[in-house]
Amino acid sequence: MLMSLVIAALAFLLLQTILVAVLSALRPTANIYITIVVVSLVTAPIAFVADRTLLGQALGGDGRLFLAMIHLAVGGFLFHFMTLPDRSVTLRILVELLIAPGQTLSTDALTRRYSVRTMIMSRLDQLSAARFIEIAGDQRIGLTRKGLWFGWFVTGGRKLFGIASAN
Amino acid sequence: MIRLLLPLAGVVAFFLLSLATVRLARSEQPRRFFLAYAAALLVATSAVYVQVWPLDSLDDSAGLLSCLLLQALLCLTMWNSFYSLLWGFSGGLMHDLYNEAPLRHVDLLIRSYEGDAGLDRILARRLPNLAAGGYIDARDGILRLRWKGRVIALGTLVAFKTFSLGMGGGIK
């Protein structure tokens, strides 16, 4: 019984992955995380009624809800997975090395390809687009109410977990 | 649906154990403890579940799998919050902007990351870790990809193409 459910979970993951890949190809500038959440929520009713197709027998009301929960949970895993290639500086460094001639770079060459200025400007643009900060014409940065909350959260979290320095 | 309280209890236990490990044990590699706790708590949740709700029907099995996946997802969310938000780049920027008012200017903020000489703060933290983990060779300022790093980089490149992520790394 559990094996058929595991196969169903994998089918849900495959469905969502394909849909997210197709939608991302159609709208490459769209926010990939919003795409994942929308795909997961919109396709959840499919999971709710897919018991006979995927499991070969009908589930009760609770069983169908559990199947929809499984579907949403695998969407959550896809969301977390996406943060790795999309956000990770470490993975980007490895890819820069992979595509470099001889898969070798000097630190200076790496810095030219993927500079700290580029990284910070991109992050600031994203934080600004998400309304955590506002960048004025004279390049001064202001924290919005949302940004103050995020700053407080990170500061409090670092204190709680005893993180002295990071980045 | 009351069964879903089990993963909630599991993730609360995960948080408390993780916090105690970081605060009291001050481990150099807390992720190993986090992984062990997550796995042990999944086993514990399974044991409690089958005691209370024996797997007599497919509905019960679906309940067990959804509890386990939900608990694993919540633990992963907490793990990601720890490493990606508290330790991550954007979280770090917001931490600096929140706590150091003089850095609330684009050029001054960038200068604080560039440092005076040598590697910037971003690479200075990551390159030694990549070398220590066996992903790259780093000698005399030359970085060379090793097979372990090559596998990860190839997988990442496939993800870039599959999900139209450009070159990733937080660059849009």
Interface residues (C-beta under 8 A of the other chain):
Chain A: M1 L2 S4 L5 V6 A9 V20 A21 S24 A25 P28 T29 I32 L55 Q57 L59 G60 D62 G63 L65 F66 L67 M69 I70 A73 V74 G76 F77 H80 M82 T83 L84 P85 D86 R87 S88 V89 T90 L91 R92 I93 L94 V95 L97 L98 I99 G102 Q103 T104 L105 S106 T107 D108 L110 T111 Y114 V116 R117 T118 M119 I120 M121 S122 R123 L124 D125 Q126 L127 F132 I133 I135 Q139 R140 I141 G142 L143 G147 L148 F150 G151 W152 F153 V154 T155 G157 R158 L160 F161 G162 I163 A166 N167
Chain B: M1 L4 L19 V22 R23 R26 L55 S57 L58 D59 S61 A62 G63 L64 L65 S66 L69 L70 A72 L73 L76 T77 N80 S81 F82 S84 L85 L86 W87 G88 F89 S90 G91 G92 L93 M94 H95 L97 Y98 N99 R104 H105 V106 D107 L109 I110 Y113 E114 L119 D120 R121 I122 L123 R125 R126 L127 N129 L130 Y135 I136 G141 I142 L143 R144 L145 G149 R150 I152 A153 L154 T156 L157 A159 F160 T162 F163 S164 L165 G166 M167 G168 G169 G170 I171 K172
